[in-house]
Amino acid sequence: MSENRVAGSARRSARFLQALRMRTLFRLYPAALMLPALCWGAGVAEALRYLGGEVASWPRENRCYSCHNNGDAARTLLRAHRMGLPVDQQNLRGTLDWLANPERWDNQPGDPAFGDRKLARIQFAAALLEAIEAGAIPDRGALEKAAALVAAMQEQEGGFTVDPESSSGSPVTYGPMLATHMARRVLLAGGKKQEASRAEQWLRNRRAASLVDAAAKLMATGDPGAAEFVLSRQAPNGSWLSEAFDTALALLALEQNKEPRAQEAIARGRRYLLDSQLPEGGWRGTTRPAGAASYAQHVSTSGWAALALLATAP
């Protein structure tokens, strides 16, 4: 995918969505669909509406499927569907067909210089797993095929690396520990138990060097040291690193922790995400280094942030 096409798509989406805003919310979705989502808060409703538009628009405008739009963002919509929240099925129709056919994932139009096969396999496989758990794709055979694709990328030591030149995780590199956690979930659900066990052992043996690492290790293993790492890094403004992506990962990692300290941290983190949400419903993309402009990182960041709000709803 060329940079000009990516930038053009981003500008079109931003102009369109900013023009709509909440005054047209009920015209975009029938009231019967949107009212249940609004019960979760306007922020969640806006995020689901925004992500739905981005998931549908990318393949329509670019004639290919994006691991960010149709991976991370679609995974969030499918989680919302699994939780009983209204999701416009029209926005997911093409994506579900794409996810149900893993043999097509490595072969689609676009400039290979602007794609990453490793990241795409992990993101699409994670979205497929969510679709199957939501009942949106009934064929578990597709998950077995996806698990085989993911297993083929596993390194000898048991981990997964998307970008060898980037050790710090971001929405478009994940980082080795987050990539390994996401891959492990697919391997386990897809019947690759030996490979999943190797991935888990690799995560247990690996030292967390960043917030992304610690969150991934905590989600995968429940490691107490990783939990302390995450809790101790929360900023006074309620965020982690003042970034939506890192804050979302921290919330997802702490989701099962019922201790008062963790619950207070979750509440503060949720407030940060809601306060930093953009008017159109997404979040500013978390980039490494910070402050860069990237449509891909924006969409994936928005997917992770909305997923964290869904998972930690009071």
Secondary structure as UniProt FT lines:
FT   HELIX           3..20
FT   HELIX           22..24
FT   HELIX           25..28
FT   HELIX           31..38
FT   TURN            39..40
FT   HELIX           42..62
FT   HELIX           68..73
FT   HELIX           74..82
FT   TURN            83..84
FT   HELIX           89..99
FT   HELIX           102..104
FT   TURN            105..106
FT   HELIX           112..114
FT   HELIX           117..133
FT   TURN            134..135
FT   HELIX           140..151
FT   TURN            152..153
FT   TURN            156..157
FT   TURN            164..165
FT   TURN            171..173
FT   HELIX           176..189
FT   TURN            190..191
FT   HELIX           193..205
FT   HELIX           211..221
FT   HELIX           224..232
FT   TURN            236..237
FT   TURN            241..242
FT   HELIX           244..254
FT   TURN            255..256
FT   HELIX           260..275
FT   TURN            279..280
FT   TURN            290..291
FT   HELIX           295..311
//
